[in-house]
Amino acid sequence: MDDALPDASGTRLPDLAALREEYAAGGLVEADLAADPIAMFRRWLTEALAAGVHEPNAMVVSTVSPDGWPSSRLILLKGVEERGFVFFTNTASRKGADLAANPRCALLFPWHALERQVRVDGLAEPLPAADVAAYFAVRPRGSQLGAWASHQSRPVAGREELAAAYAEVSARFDGVDVPVPEEWGGYLVRPEVVEFWQGRPGRMHDRLVYRRAGDGWTTGRLAP
């Protein structure tokens, strides 16, 4: 199949099979690892920030529905604690419904500019209401209003319906603080497995993995 041929829209695609980059920015050996994955993640996140990676806290969150359908979406990481990774969202959304039925989830941080990625397998647990309220209070007002106007993942007739909902809540809360919507909340993902991936020449990538073992962690290497 010739990927250089136009598709149905008339757009000429490149030969996707020929698209590749040779990774040679660095390496990762066992001696580089911190004592635990949270400390290691903070180190790599700091380096991503210093390198100017666009939105280095953007992560892919993957969940599985009760009937076994996986789904993924980009979400912004909003905290890194000793216990794990924190994000906030509409708990009545598809991801919220998935996590209510099955707290197992995966996170992926795709730091392409550094030829790195971090993969996390863990269990998500709802954050206390006080933590949710504290974060919601520091969100931009526009984002606070949007959390009220949008019932995430549910069908809407069009952009006009969303605009009308936003105008309604903007008028409702005019001149007062915006409270936390009932269906808005947050999650702490407690990691069970954390993989640090560094691209290497010849696709011989470094993959070093932490696995939870009681109160501590074991480490190992995976073949690329």
N, C-alpha and C positions, 0 to 999 in steps of 0.2 A: 504494500500500500504506500503510495507516494504522498507523504505529508506536505510536500511542497505544492500540491494541487489545491485550488480554491475549495473552500467548504461550501455548504449550501447558501451561505450569506454572501459569497463572493470573496471572502477574505482569504488571502493566500497565507497558509501556515508554513512555518519553517519545518525542516526535517527534525522532528522532536527526538528521534533516536540518535541524532548526531549532536544534540545539545548536552554539553558536559563541561565541568570545571575540574581542574586538577587542584586538589587541596594540599597546600604546603605551608600554611601559616604557622604551624607549630605542632606540638605533640603533647601527650599526657601519659605520664608513667606513675606507677604506684606511689613512688616517693613524693609526688606532687599532692596527694590527697590530704585533705584536712581530717581531723579526728572523727567528724560526723558530717553527714550530707548537708545539713543546714549551714554549717560554717563554710563548707565548700561552695554551696550555692551562693552565699553572700559574697564570697571572694569573686566568683565568676560574674555575678551581677554588677559588682563594683567595677570590674574590668570592662563590662559591656557599656556601662554608663560613661566611663572614661574614654572609650573608643567612639562615643557618639552614635551608638546603635539606635536606630529609630524605635521609640517606645520599647525599651528593653524589658519592661514589665508586661508586655503583651504575651499571652499564653493561649494555647489551644486547650480547651477543656472538653474532654470526651466523656460521654455518659452512655448508658444503655437503658432502653425502655423496658417496661415489664414484659413485653412480648419479644424482647431480644434484639430490637433494632438499635444499632449504635448511632450516635450523632455527635458532631464536633462543632465548636464555635470559638471565636477569639474573644477573650475576656482580659481585663487588666488586673494583674496581681496588685493587691492593695496592702499587703502586709506579709512579713516573714517572721515567724515566731520560732522559738525553740521547738514548739509542738508541730509546726507545719506552715502551710501556705494559706493565705486569707484572700477571699474575693467576695464581692457583693453583687446581688442580682435580684430579679423578680422571682420569688419562690414559687409563684403559680405558673411560671414559664415551662417550656418543655424540659429544660435542664432541671428545674426545681422538681417537677413531677417525677423525672427519672431518678433523681437522688433520694426522693422520699421513699421510692420503692426499692432502690438498690444504691446504697451509698458508695459502692465501688466506682472509682473514676480514674481518669488519667489526665495528666497535665503535660504539655510540651512547650518548651521555650525555644523558638527557632532563631538563633542568633547567627544568621547567614554571614554577616559581615566578618565575624570572627571564626567562621567555619566550625561553629559549635552548636550543639543542642543539649538541652537537659530534659530528660524524660522522668516523669514521676508516676508511680502507681500508688494509690492510696485510698483512704476512706474519708468521705466528707461528712462532717457533722455540723448542724446549724449553730450559729453563733448566738450568744445570749442577747436579749433585746437591748440591754444597755450598750453593748458593743456596736450593735447596728445603729442605734440612735446617735451615738457619739460620732460615727463616721458620716451618717446622713447629714448631720448638722454642719459639717465642713464642706459638703459638696457645693458646687456652684448652684445658684438659685435656679438657673435654667434646667439643670439636670434634676433638681428636686421636683420641679413642676413636671418635667417629662416622665418621671417615675409614676406620677399620678395619672397623667394623660394616656400613657401607653400600657395596655394590658398585654404584656409581652407574649409573643408567640400565637396570639389569637387573631383570626381573620378580621380584616377591616375592609370597608368598601372602597377606600382610596385615601390619598393624602389629605383630601379635604376633611374627611372624618377625623383624622388625627389632629389637623390644625384646629378644628372646632373644639375638640376635647382639650387641647392645650390652652386655647383662649378661655375656655370655661374655668379651668382650674387656676389659671392666672388671675382671673377676676375674683374667684372665690377666696384666694389667699392674698389678695392685694393688701399690702400694708402690714401683714402679719407673717410670723415665721411659718414655714411649710412643715407640717408634721410628717412623720414617717408613715407611708402607706401601709396598710395592713398586710399586703402581699409582698412587701419588700423586705429582704433580709440578707444574711451573709452566711458563709461557710468557712470552716477550717478544714483543710485537707491534711490529714495525718499521713505522712508518707510511710509506705512499707518497703518500696523499692525506689531507688533514685539512681539513674544512669547519667554519667557525664560523657559526652561524645565529642571527640575532637577529630576533624578531618585530617587525613594523611594521604600522601602520594600513593598512586596505584590502588586506591580504594582500600588500603590497609589501615582503616580508621582505628583510633584508640577508643575503646568502650570500657570504662571502668564503672563498676556497679556497687552500690551499698545495698545491703539487704538487712532488714530489721531482724535482730536475734535477741529476744528477751528485752532487756533494758539497754542493749547496745546495738552495734552494727558489725556485720562482716563485710569484707570487700572482695571483689574478684574481677576478672577480665572476661569479656565476651569476644568471640570472633566477629570480625566485621561482616 
